Structures are given as structure tokens and as C-alpha cells.
Amino acid sequence: KERKLTPVLPGAYQQSHSQGYGYMHQTSLSSMRSMQHSPNLRTYRAMYDYSAQDEDEVSFRDGDYIVNVQPIDDGWMYGTVQRTGKTGMLPANYIEFVN
């Protein structure tokens, strides 16, 4: 059984796989793009200075705007600091909801 399938599979499989992947990739890109403008990604303002404690966190200053904020778990959010353009985790109790 296997011997018979082997010559046919690699080319056919790779071709359809790469086409399928390209199509999926485009779809996920456009859905990500529309996500960034969706109303449930909110803007927050920093109330205190915070310096990142880890490489997946972002530093910000009092008064900085944090955009595209998503809650992760208790006490942590994920967002982009508008001033620096850096994206990462930040402590929820350091920022306040703007809109």
C-alpha cells in the first residue's frame, strides 16, 4: 500500500498544501487586521511609570496611551504603548480605561 502511494504523494501533497496554506495565511492576516480596528480593543492611559520586568512586558510612563488592549488574566493586560510602538504585557492596575 505505502509503496504505491509514495511516488504520487510528495509533489501532489506539497502543491495542494502550499496553496491551502497561502489561502489560510491570507485569511488570518485579514482577520487580524480587522481585529485591530474592532471596538472591543480598547484604549487605556497609564497612571504610573512602569518598567518591564521581563522580555514579554512593555515599559511605559505616566500619561502614556496604551492601545489595542486585551485582558489576559487577573492583573495582566496585553497592549501597545502608543509613544514607543512596543507591544507586550502590562500590569492592569497601572492603567485606566479611556474609551
Backbone as CSV, one residue per row, in Angstrom:
resi,resn,N_x,N_y,N_z,CA_x,CA_y,CA_z,C_x,C_y,C_z
1,LYS,0.824,-1.198,0.000,0.000,0.000,0.000,0.873,1.269,0.000
2,GLU,1.780,1.362,0.960,2.612,2.551,1.071,3.478,2.769,-0.167
3,ARG,4.066,1.678,-0.679,4.962,1.811,-1.815,4.240,2.429,-3.005
4,LYS,3.011,2.044,-3.196,2.260,2.546,-4.330,1.977,4.051,-4.196
5,LEU,1.666,4.513,-2.989,1.310,5.918,-2.774,2.512,6.852,-2.806
6,THR,3.653,6.392,-2.354,4.796,7.279,-2.162,5.154,8.134,-3.384
7,PRO,5.292,7.572,-4.594,5.693,8.442,-5.713,4.680,9.566,-5.979
8,VAL,3.416,9.294,-5.804,2.385,10.274,-6.131,2.328,11.386,-5.073
9,LEU,2.434,11.002,-3.820,2.164,11.947,-2.736,3.037,13.193,-2.672
10,PRO,4.357,13.079,-2.645,5.132,14.286,-2.314,4.767,15.511,-3.131
11,GLY,4.814,15.399,-4.446,4.507,16.566,-5.280,3.083,17.034,-5.100
12,ALA,2.137,16.133,-5.220,0.725,16.493,-5.134,0.407,17.078,-3.761
13,TYR,0.925,16.421,-2.744,0.631,16.865,-1.386,1.218,18.256,-1.144
14,GLN,2.483,18.437,-1.515,3.129,19.718,-1.272,2.413,20.846,-2.008
15,GLN,2.039,20.595,-3.254,1.390,21.628,-4.041,0.079,22.065,-3.386
16,SER,-0.797,21.104,-3.106,-2.086,21.474,-2.519,-1.872,22.046,-1.117
17,HIS,-0.854,21.547,-0.416,-0.605,22.035,0.946,-0.180,23.500,0.912
18,SER,0.738,23.860,-0.004,1.213,25.239,-0.020,0.104,26.181,-0.485
19,GLN,-0.724,25.735,-1.429,-1.846,26.580,-1.847,-2.807,26.784,-0.679
20,GLY,-3.117,25.697,0.000,-4.029,25.797,1.139,-3.450,26.694,2.212
21,TYR,-2.162,26.563,2.439,-1.531,27.371,3.479,-1.580,28.847,3.089
22,GLY,-1.267,29.147,1.815,-1.291,30.531,1.362,-2.672,31.124,1.565
23,TYR,-3.685,30.358,1.236,-5.056,30.850,1.379,-5.377,31.101,2.849
24,MET,-5.030,30.129,3.700,-5.295,30.285,5.132,-4.544,31.476,5.697
25,HIS,-3.317,31.641,5.251,-2.475,32.714,5.761,-3.108,34.070,5.453
26,GLN,-3.576,34.239,4.220,-4.220,35.499,3.847,-5.452,35.756,4.708
27,THR,-6.232,34.722,4.922,-7.441,34.871,5.721,-7.096,35.316,7.133
28,SER,-6.112,34.671,7.751,-5.788,35.027,9.122,-5.196,36.432,9.182
29,LEU,-4.459,36.828,8.152,-3.920,38.182,8.127,-5.033,39.207,8.083
30,SER,-6.013,39.002,7.203,-7.078,39.995,7.090,-7.945,40.008,8.346
31,SER,-8.145,38.852,8.973,-8.946,38.862,10.192,-8.175,39.536,11.322
32,MET,-6.844,39.396,11.324,-6.046,40.097,12.321,-6.135,41.600,12.093
33,ARG,-6.112,42.004,10.831,-6.154,43.419,10.508,-7.486,44.019,10.966
34,SER,-8.571,43.316,10.699,-9.873,43.846,11.107,-10.020,43.830,12.623
35,MET,-9.318,42.903,13.286,-9.367,42.849,14.747,-8.817,44.126,15.363
36,GLN,-7.761,44.672,14.755,-7.119,45.847,15.320,-8.056,47.046,15.330
37,HIS,-9.024,47.061,14.445,-9.931,48.207,14.397,-11.277,47.910,15.040
38,SER,-11.402,46.741,15.640,-12.697,46.401,16.212,-12.887,47.122,17.546
39,PRO,-14.116,47.439,17.890,-14.399,48.276,19.061,-14.042,47.639,20.400
40,ASN,-13.861,46.314,20.435,-13.588,45.722,21.742,-12.104,45.772,22.117
41,LEU,-11.251,46.299,21.221,-9.867,46.551,21.607,-9.790,47.991,22.086
42,ARG,-9.502,48.169,23.351,-9.724,49.463,23.972,-8.448,50.251,24.188
43,THR,-8.646,51.538,24.455,-7.529,52.420,24.758,-7.504,52.690,26.258
44,TYR,-6.318,52.604,26.830,-6.117,52.879,28.252,-5.053,53.956,28.396
45,ARG,-5.006,54.568,29.568,-3.975,55.555,29.848,-3.214,55.121,31.092
46,ALA,-1.895,55.257,31.028,-1.061,54.862,32.157,-1.201,55.866,33.293
47,MET,-1.362,55.372,34.515,-1.456,56.228,35.690,-0.124,56.334,36.420
48,TYR,0.781,55.405,36.148,2.089,55.378,36.810,3.153,54.999,35.790
49,ASP,4.407,55.229,36.146,5.514,54.710,35.352,5.635,53.208,35.625
50,TYR,6.002,52.462,34.602,6.245,51.031,34.790,7.420,50.628,33.920
51,SER,8.392,49.941,34.501,9.484,49.417,33.676,9.367,47.904,33.610
52,ALA,9.498,47.401,32.400,9.301,45.979,32.120,10.188,45.129,33.017
53,GLN,9.594,44.088,33.590,10.323,43.155,34.451,10.781,41.918,33.672
54,ASP,10.260,41.759,32.475,10.542,40.566,31.684,10.531,40.945,30.209
55,GLU,11.077,40.057,29.350,11.192,40.444,27.944,9.849,40.480,27.220
56,ASP,8.804,39.862,27.784,7.498,39.943,27.117,6.638,41.092,27.659
57,GLU,7.221,41.917,28.520,6.488,43.061,29.059,6.934,44.355,28.378
58,VAL,6.128,45.407,28.539,6.491,46.706,27.966,6.622,47.741,29.083
59,SER,7.541,48.677,28.892,7.688,49.804,29.806,6.821,50.960,29.311
60,PHE,6.325,51.749,30.254,5.582,52.946,29.870,5.709,53.995,30.955
61,ARG,5.267,55.216,30.623,5.331,56.323,31.569,3.930,56.793,31.915
62,ASP,3.820,57.417,33.056,2.567,58.036,33.474,2.055,58.930,32.346
63,GLY,0.801,58.732,31.943,0.220,59.552,30.879,0.299,58.930,29.496
64,ASP,1.102,57.873,29.315,1.168,57.191,28.023,-0.179,56.562,27.686
65,TYR,-0.504,56.544,26.404,-1.706,55.834,25.964,-1.327,54.436,25.528
66,ILE,-2.119,53.460,25.976,-1.926,52.060,25.609,-3.114,51.687,24.720
67,VAL,-2.837,51.236,23.497,-3.912,50.935,22.547,-3.992,49.442,22.272
68,ASN,-5.131,49.027,21.682,-5.371,47.616,21.347,-5.228,46.723,22.572
69,VAL,-5.752,47.180,23.699,-5.569,46.450,24.953,-6.516,45.258,25.029
70,GLN,-5.957,44.118,25.413,-6.759,42.910,25.631,-6.441,42.359,27.011
71,PRO,-7.460,42.013,27.788,-7.200,41.386,29.082,-6.633,39.985,28.895
72,ILE,-5.679,39.607,29.731,-5.106,38.262,29.658,-5.607,37.435,30.833
73,ASP,-5.281,37.878,32.036,-5.816,37.209,33.215,-5.865,38.238,34.332
74,ASP,-6.104,37.803,35.546,-6.198,38.745,36.652,-4.921,39.545,36.779
75,GLY,-5.052,40.844,36.611,-3.915,41.708,36.839,-3.018,41.959,35.641
76,TRP,-3.249,41.285,34.520,-2.389,41.491,33.352,-3.193,41.787,32.099
77,MET,-2.684,42.721,31.322,-3.269,43.061,30.029,-2.171,42.952,28.974
78,TYR,-2.605,42.984,27.719,-1.676,42.951,26.599,-2.026,44.128,25.714
79,GLY,-1.049,44.959,25.366,-1.367,46.117,24.550,-0.126,46.754,23.964
80,THR,-0.346,47.840,23.205,0.730,48.556,22.540,0.857,49.947,23.134
81,VAL,2.064,50.298,23.550,2.315,51.645,24.049,2.431,52.565,22.836
82,GLN,1.502,53.536,22.739,1.448,54.373,21.551,2.752,55.159,21.347
83,ARG,3.326,55.657,22.405,4.519,56.507,22.299,5.710,55.735,21.742
84,THR,5.899,54.493,22.194,7.080,53.728,21.792,6.786,52.743,20.661
85,GLY,5.509,52.412,20.467,5.156,51.425,19.458,5.433,49.997,19.891
86,LYS,5.832,49.791,21.156,6.146,48.439,21.635,4.890,47.757,22.155
87,THR,4.800,46.460,21.902,3.646,45.671,22.309,4.080,44.606,23.296
88,GLY,3.267,44.389,24.332,3.583,43.344,25.297,2.637,43.380,26.476
89,MET,3.027,42.659,27.534,2.188,42.560,28.717,2.425,43.752,29.629
90,LEU,1.379,44.130,30.354,1.492,45.227,31.300,0.521,45.011,32.449
91,PRO,0.861,45.530,33.630,0.002,45.314,34.803,-1.272,46.142,34.710
92,ALA,-2.417,45.474,34.880,-3.716,46.123,34.701,-3.954,47.253,35.705
93,ASN,-3.402,47.139,36.894,-3.681,48.163,37.912,-2.842,49.427,37.729
94,TYR,-1.986,49.450,36.689,-1.208,50.656,36.385,-1.888,51.527,35.330
95,ILE,-2.947,50.992,34.716,-3.579,51.739,33.621,-5.071,51.905,33.888
96,GLU,-5.644,52.970,33.301,-7.080,53.206,33.453,-7.739,53.258,32.082
97,PHE,-8.989,52.836,32.058,-9.765,52.759,30.826,-10.096,54.160,30.315
98,VAL,-9.840,54.425,29.027,-10.189,55.715,28.449,-11.434,55.611,27.587
99,ASN,-11.401,54.710,26.580,-12.616,54.534,25.753,-12.620,53.165,25.096
